Amino acid sequence: MRQGIHPEYGPVVFRDRAADYAFLTRSTLSASASGKTIEWQDGNTYPVVDVEISDVSHPFYTGTARVLDTAGRVERFERRYGKKG
């Protein structure tokens, strides 16, 4: 393997903002550009990467769906195509 061409591989905390859940893993993804860090349960400070969705908050993995406000969609559909009946 050639030296100096691979990204740095180290511990990073991924934080799911929707579910308020975080996990520590190793990754080549660097959070140093944003400069965000977090103090982990072991007392060490790690770079943190905020993600919108993870296995904790995604309905495919959890089996639950988020409640969406569909009233506006239904009303718009009824206005456009009219009510039947």
SULHU-V723026 format. One record per residue. N is the residue number from 1. RES is the residue in one letter. D_LAST is the distance of its C-alpha to the last C-alpha in whole Angstrom. Layout:
n: [N:N]
res: [RES:RES]
d_last: [D_LAST:D_LAST]
//
This chain:
n: [1:2:3:4:5:6:7:8:9:10:11:12:13:14:15:16:17:18:19:20:21:22:23:24:25:26:27:28:29:30:31:32:33:34:35:36:37:38:39:40:41:42:43:44:45:46:47:48:49:50:51:52:53:54:55:56:57:58:59:60:61:62:63:64:65:66:67:68:69:70:71:72:73:74:75:76:77:78:79:80:81:82:83:84:85]
res: [M:R:Q:G:I:H:P:E:Y:G:P:V:V:F:R:D:R:A:A:D:Y:A:F:L:T:R:S:T:L:S:A:S:A:S:G:K:T:I:E:W:Q:D:G:N:T:Y:P:V:V:D:V:E:I:S:D:V:S:H:P:F:Y:T:G:T:A:R:V:L:D:T:A:G:R:V:E:R:F:E:R:R:Y:G:K:K:G]
d_last: [71:72:72:70:67:65:63:64:63:63:61:57:55:51:49:45:44:41:42:46:47:50:53:56:57:59:57:59:56:58:57:60:58:56:59:57:59:58:60:60:60:64:65:65:63:61:59:55:52:48:46:42:41:43:43:43:39:38:35:36:39:38:35:33:31:31:28:26:24:21:19:20:19:16:15:17:15:12:14:15:12:9:6:4:0]
//
